[in-house]
Amino acid sequence: MILINLLPHREEKRRQRKRAYFASLAACAMAGAVIVAIWYTVLGQMTADQESRNAFLQAEITRLDSQIKDIATLRSEIEALNARKKAVEDLQNDRNVPVYLLNELVQQTPEGVFLTSIRQTGQIVSITGVAQTNERVSEFLRNALYNSTWLEKPDLVEIRASNVTTGTRDQRRLFDFSMRVTIKRQRTAAPAPAPATSAPAVSTPAKAS
């Protein structure tokens, strides 16, 4: 039996192409939706990971800030302890300074120089005395400048000639002087020196009778 298709074949092909076109559009739309959903999921995961890293970094920064504050506090405490240690060392050193000073003056005062007054104000020592000649005073200054381990920066304040009457009523020409020296700050305390066996240079001149 022969079948005859009465429908126009061109219309049928057109409808088939339309169905195929719409099917491909639907497939593309579904594929696009799947891709967008996957990208959105990946992006959300990446955002969550980044936020987690940011939170971790913020927590570490906060912890480091706390440690920095602790370090600053420790540093200030160390500086305070060092200051107290230095104060104690200075007190320990200054405790025997008068002994060192007198011993040093005995060693550095040349013959012919007699000290009449010694006064200490802080690290500055004011000295007055009598010398037989100007050269003796100059020698005393040189000794304090170059030979002393405890004295430095000698400064002659005044020197003047004076006549002194001795016991035989003879007139002698002497030189009254005053000077200043600075005591060197010693970083380590040394044992107190033994008292000198003789100190002919540090003495008070006899008054004229």
C-alpha positions as CSV (number, residue, x, y, z in Angstrom):
1,M,0.0,0.0,0.0
2,I,1.4,3.4,-0.9
3,L,1.3,6.1,1.7
4,I,1.3,9.7,0.6
5,N,2.3,12.4,3.1
6,L,-0.1,15.2,2.5
7,L,1.8,17.7,4.9
8,P,4.2,20.0,3.2
9,H,7.7,18.6,3.9
10,R,9.2,22.1,4.1
11,E,7.0,23.1,7.0
12,E,7.9,19.9,8.8
13,K,11.6,20.5,8.4
14,R,11.2,24.1,9.6
15,R,9.4,22.9,12.7
16,Q,12.2,20.3,13.3
17,R,14.8,23.0,13.0
18,K,12.9,25.2,15.5
19,R,12.6,22.4,18.0
20,A,16.3,21.7,17.6
21,Y,17.2,25.4,18.0
22,F,15.1,25.7,21.1
23,A,16.5,22.5,22.5
24,S,20.0,23.8,21.9
25,L,19.0,27.1,23.6
26,A,17.6,25.3,26.5
27,A,20.8,23.1,26.7
28,C,23.0,26.2,26.6
29,A,20.9,28.0,29.2
30,M,21.1,25.0,31.5
31,A,24.9,24.7,30.8
32,G,25.3,28.4,31.6
33,A,23.2,28.1,34.8
34,V,25.4,25.1,35.9
35,I,28.6,27.1,35.1
36,V,27.3,30.1,37.0
37,A,26.2,28.0,39.9
38,I,29.7,26.3,40.0
39,W,31.5,29.7,39.7
40,Y,29.3,31.1,42.4
41,T,30.1,28.1,44.7
42,V,33.8,28.4,44.0
43,L,33.7,32.2,44.5
44,G,31.9,31.7,47.8
45,Q,34.4,29.2,48.9
46,M,37.3,31.4,48.0
47,T,35.6,34.3,49.8
48,A,35.1,32.2,52.9
49,D,38.8,31.0,52.7
50,Q,40.0,34.6,52.4
51,E,37.8,35.8,55.3
52,S,39.2,32.9,57.3
53,R,42.7,34.0,56.5
54,N,41.9,37.6,57.3
55,A,40.5,36.5,60.6
56,F,43.6,34.5,61.4
57,L,45.9,37.4,60.4
58,Q,43.9,39.8,62.5
59,A,44.1,37.4,65.5
60,E,47.9,37.1,64.9
61,I,48.2,40.9,64.6
62,T,46.4,41.3,67.9
63,R,48.6,38.7,69.6
64,L,51.7,40.4,68.2
65,D,50.5,43.8,69.4
66,S,50.1,42.3,72.9
67,Q,53.6,40.8,72.7
68,I,55.0,44.2,71.6
69,K,53.3,45.9,74.5
70,D,54.8,43.2,76.8
71,I,58.2,43.8,75.3
72,A,57.9,47.5,75.7
73,T,56.9,47.0,79.4
74,L,59.9,44.6,79.9
75,R,62.2,47.1,78.3
76,S,61.1,49.9,80.6
77,E,61.5,47.6,83.6
78,I,65.0,46.6,82.4
79,E,65.9,50.3,82.0
80,A,64.6,51.0,85.5
81,L,66.6,48.1,86.9
82,N,69.7,49.3,85.1
83,A,69.2,52.8,86.5
84,R,68.8,51.4,90.0
85,K,71.8,49.2,89.5
86,K,73.8,52.2,88.3
87,A,72.6,54.2,91.4
88,V,73.7,51.4,93.7
89,E,77.1,51.2,91.9
90,D,77.6,54.9,92.2
91,L,76.7,54.8,95.9
92,Q,79.1,51.9,96.4
93,N,81.9,53.8,94.6
94,D,81.1,57.1,96.3
95,R,81.2,55.6,99.8
96,N,85.0,55.3,99.7
97,V,85.6,58.5,97.7
98,P,86.9,60.6,100.6
99,V,89.5,57.9,101.4
100,Y,90.6,57.7,97.8
101,L,90.7,61.5,97.6
102,L,92.9,62.0,100.6
103,N,95.2,59.2,99.6
104,E,95.4,60.6,96.0
105,L,96.2,64.1,97.3
106,V,98.9,62.7,99.5
107,Q,100.5,61.1,96.5
108,Q,100.1,64.0,94.1
109,T,101.0,66.9,96.3
110,P,104.7,67.8,95.8
111,E,107.1,68.9,98.5
112,G,106.8,72.5,99.4
113,V,103.0,72.6,99.1
114,F,100.8,72.6,102.1
115,L,97.0,72.2,101.9
116,T,94.9,74.1,104.3
117,S,91.4,73.3,103.2
118,I,89.7,70.6,101.2
119,R,86.0,70.8,100.4
120,Q,84.0,68.4,98.1
121,T,80.8,69.4,96.4
122,G,79.5,66.5,94.3
123,Q,82.4,65.6,92.0
124,I,84.1,68.9,92.4
125,V,86.8,69.4,95.0
126,S,87.9,72.9,96.1
127,I,91.5,73.0,97.5
128,T,93.3,75.9,99.1
129,G,96.9,75.8,100.3
130,V,100.2,77.5,100.6
131,A,103.3,76.8,98.4
132,Q,106.9,77.9,98.7
133,T,107.1,78.8,95.0
134,N,104.9,79.2,91.9
135,E,106.7,76.2,90.4
136,R,105.4,73.9,93.2
137,V,101.8,74.9,92.4
138,S,102.4,74.2,88.7
139,E,103.9,70.8,89.6
140,F,100.8,70.1,91.7
141,L,98.5,70.9,88.7
142,R,100.6,68.7,86.4
143,N,100.4,65.8,88.8
144,A,96.7,66.1,89.1
145,L,96.3,66.3,85.3
146,Y,98.7,63.6,84.1
147,N,99.6,61.3,87.0
148,S,96.4,60.9,89.0
149,T,93.9,58.0,88.4
150,W,91.3,59.8,90.6
151,L,91.6,63.4,89.7
152,E,91.1,65.3,86.5
153,K,90.5,68.8,85.0
154,P,92.6,70.8,87.5
155,D,91.8,74.5,87.4
156,L,93.9,77.1,89.2
157,V,91.4,79.7,90.6
158,E,93.8,82.1,92.3
159,I,97.4,82.5,93.5
160,R,98.9,85.4,95.3
161,A,102.1,86.1,97.2
162,S,102.1,86.7,101.0
163,N,104.7,87.3,103.6
164,V,104.7,85.0,106.7
165,T,106.6,85.6,109.9
166,T,108.3,82.5,111.2
167,G,109.2,81.7,114.7
168,T,112.5,83.6,114.5
169,R,110.5,86.6,113.3
170,D,112.0,86.3,109.9
171,Q,109.8,87.2,106.9
172,R,109.3,84.4,104.4
173,R,107.6,84.8,101.0
174,L,104.9,82.2,100.3
175,F,102.1,81.8,97.8
176,D,98.5,81.3,98.8
177,F,96.6,79.4,96.1
178,S,93.2,78.0,95.5
179,M,92.2,75.4,92.8
180,R,89.5,73.1,91.8
181,V,89.8,69.5,90.6
182,T,87.2,66.9,89.4
183,I,86.9,63.4,90.8
184,K,86.8,60.8,88.1
185,R,83.8,58.5,88.2
186,Q,85.1,55.0,88.7
187,R,82.9,52.2,87.2
188,T,84.0,49.5,89.5
189,A,84.6,49.8,93.2
190,A,88.2,49.2,94.2
191,P,89.4,48.3,97.7
192,A,90.0,51.2,99.9
193,P,93.7,52.2,99.8
194,A,95.8,51.7,102.9
195,P,96.5,55.0,104.7
196,A,99.8,56.6,103.8
197,T,102.7,56.0,106.2
198,S,103.7,59.6,106.0
199,A,102.0,62.7,104.5
200,P,104.4,65.5,104.8
201,A,102.8,67.4,101.9
202,V,99.2,67.5,103.2
203,S,99.4,69.5,106.4
204,T,98.5,72.8,107.9
205,P,101.3,75.3,108.1
206,A,102.3,76.3,111.6
207,K,101.0,79.6,112.8
208,A,103.4,82.4,113.3
209,S,104.2,82.9,116.9
